[in-house]
Amino acid sequence: MVKGRSRALDEVMNAHGARVTVGVGPLSGEDLLAVARDGAGVRVGDDAVAAMAQARGGVEELADQ
């Protein structure tokens, strides 16, 4: 629940599935406001998950040297 917001509003937001997907590209101002002001949920996109896995592989390779 977002601080200062009623549980009823949170239930409405969750029921409607307000969700922002964060990928490797820029986040729109509209999406940013939906999360910051309206408490929309956030989902990490498949492209971002793949990019993080690739980056981790590079870090682990460097750590093994």
C-alpha distance (Angstrom), angle and dihedral (degrees) to the residues before:
residue distance angle dihedral
M1 . . .
V2 3.79 . .
K3 3.82 113.0 .
G4 3.80 111.2 -99.7
R5 3.78 94.7 16.7
S6 3.77 125.9 107.7
R7 3.76 123.4 -110.1
A8 3.82 88.6 -123.6
L9 3.81 91.3 61.0
D10 3.81 90.4 48.2
E11 3.79 89.5 52.4
V12 3.81 90.7 51.3
M13 3.82 91.6 49.0
N14 3.80 91.3 49.4
A15 3.81 92.5 45.5
H16 3.79 90.9 54.3
G17 3.78 91.7 45.4
A18 3.81 96.4 -127.5
R19 3.77 99.4 -173.0
V20 3.77 136.4 156.7
T21 3.79 120.8 -149.8
V22 3.79 114.3 -144.6
G23 3.77 114.5 -154.5
V24 3.78 136.5 163.7
G25 3.80 93.1 -76.4
P26 3.79 128.4 77.3
L27 3.77 120.7 -68.2
S28 3.80 114.1 -119.5
G29 3.77 120.3 -122.3
E30 3.79 88.6 -119.4
D31 3.81 91.5 56.1
L32 3.80 91.6 45.7
L33 3.80 91.3 53.2
A34 3.81 91.9 45.5
V35 3.81 89.4 58.8
A36 3.81 99.2 36.5
R37 3.78 99.5 42.1
D38 3.78 106.1 20.2
G39 3.80 100.7 35.3
A40 3.81 95.7 -122.5
G41 3.76 113.5 176.2
V42 3.78 121.0 -109.2
R43 3.79 127.6 -132.6
V44 3.80 123.8 -172.3
G45 3.80 108.4 -129.5
D46 3.77 123.1 -125.5
D47 3.81 90.3 -113.6
A48 3.81 90.8 56.2
V49 3.81 91.9 47.4
A50 3.82 89.9 52.2
A51 3.81 91.6 48.1
M52 3.81 91.4 50.3
A53 3.81 91.1 49.4
Q54 3.80 90.5 50.9
A55 3.81 91.8 48.5
R56 3.79 91.5 48.2
G57 3.78 90.2 52.4
G58 3.80 89.7 54.9
V59 3.81 92.2 49.0
E60 3.80 92.2 48.3
E61 3.81 90.3 49.5
L62 3.80 90.4 53.1
A63 3.81 91.5 46.2
D64 3.80 90.7 54.3
Q65 3.80 92.8 57.3
